[in-house]
């Protein structure tokens, strides 16, 4: 009995996990276990000896069970301690931070332009980028062979279909769909065969159209002057007579150079002014082509280049920066009106 006890206690010391513990338990307390086999020796003993021996074996069995229970707890605690240590999180380490995307400066500029015109009551319309020659040119008073077609290097898909060279065809599309009054702007992509430091073959325009009774040139001046002052701040605004086939009379709009403050610099070619807009009163032929009666209705129209507005506002000197998707450039525009976008 003493030997069995010593052996058990010795073997228990080397037990490291539940599997070994289970094996040890079976080896002593199992059906053919060392302790169980001691019970078999009871047969050959006298009644008095049986009682004494049986009591001692039972005590030993209880002793073994107690030791096994303690060992089991010990193994469980060790496993728990190990997993806590291995899964520990160091909450004092610096956080990784979250990268927010940002709006493209062109998108931001269009949104700012839209905000200003919406505040004046203009709606927003969009037209297709693949456009009929009819809408892009003819109904805007630019028939085939008209010299004004030379002003715009056009991408032709076939004789009748083009990549629109301006957002003006939206004027015709909306007029054909809707009775006057109409009052909307139309932002979008346009395409011309042109590429240098200030021109890209794909760029963005915003078109504007207002047709109603008694619309006058003074309305055009008021709307555009207000818009330019809201967009660029308190700048000088001047209207210069010009020519466009779809407006009569036509004007180009300049603002006082925001780079040099009007003193003259490279950007404004020493004139002190920057051209930013084309505009005019809608040509009667265009009103007729849109289905409106020019005897009863007059209209004003304007168009601007979004890239030019963004370049002037943010001091960007190369149009290609907008389309190279360099994050170092784009990330500079992640703040909008003091909040993160
Ligand atoms: Zn200047």
Boltz pocket constraint, residues with backbone or C-beta under 6 A from the ligand:
constraints:
  - pocket:
      binder: B
      contacts: [[A, 257], [A, 258], [A, 259], [A, 260], [A, 261], [A, 262], [A, 263], [A, 264], [A, 265], [A, 266], [A, 267], [A, 268], [A, 269], [A, 270], [A, 272], [A, 273]]
      max_distance: 6.0
